[in-house]
């Protein structure tokens, strides 16, 4: 099964307004929709109907390790494991990918993709291009990240 270059939706699990704005722009660039998840029940419903979607999850909130948090880490992981693949999940962090809460570190859940939170005016364009490659059938074509006039070569080892 090949993945289409554009996801059916971008599903955002974040409580930060700047993330909502950025990923709405990314979704628009990819000609799709960004659904901002407000609670776990909505995540289950949306993922059940949109299994080929790209999930962007803010894993930088240290409070999400608490059982009372609406996006309790263990609960979100259980939903993601049941309804999507880790290759369709992007871990969103404030800084370094290893700066995540302890519950994620000990869960054994493997993220294939990490992005650092960006606020640059160019972030939406860069993330749109990167996400379209990640979701494509041949996601090793990094030459798609460069301008058409860029010379791309191969190195033989």
C-alpha positions, 0 to 999 in steps of 0.5 A: 500500500502506498501513501498519498503525497498529501494526508487526508487530514492533519490531526493536531494534538496541542493546546498551543495557539501558535501550533494551531495557526502554523498547522492550519497554514501547513494543511492549507499548503497541502490542500487538506484540513487541520483538525485540532483535537480538544480531548481524547474522545475527539481524537478517537472519533477523528482517527477512526474516520481518518486513519491515513492522516498525519498526527502532529502531537505536542509531546513537550508538556511535562504535565501530560504525564499526569493521569488527570491531564486531558492528553495523558501520555499513556492514553494518547499512546494507546489510541495511536497504537490502535488507530494509526502507525507510528510512521504517521505520527510527528512528535512536536517538541519545544527544543531537542527531541529527547526533551520529552516527558518521562512517560513517553521515554519509558513507554516504548513508543517509537516516533519516526518523525520529530519536529521542533516548534517553529515560529519563523514566517517560513516554517509553514512552507518548510514543514509542508514540503517536508511532510509531503515527502514523509507521506509520499510513497518514496520518502527518501527523495530528499531532492524534492526539498530543493529548488528545481535548479539545484544540482543533486548528485549521488555518492557511491560508497 
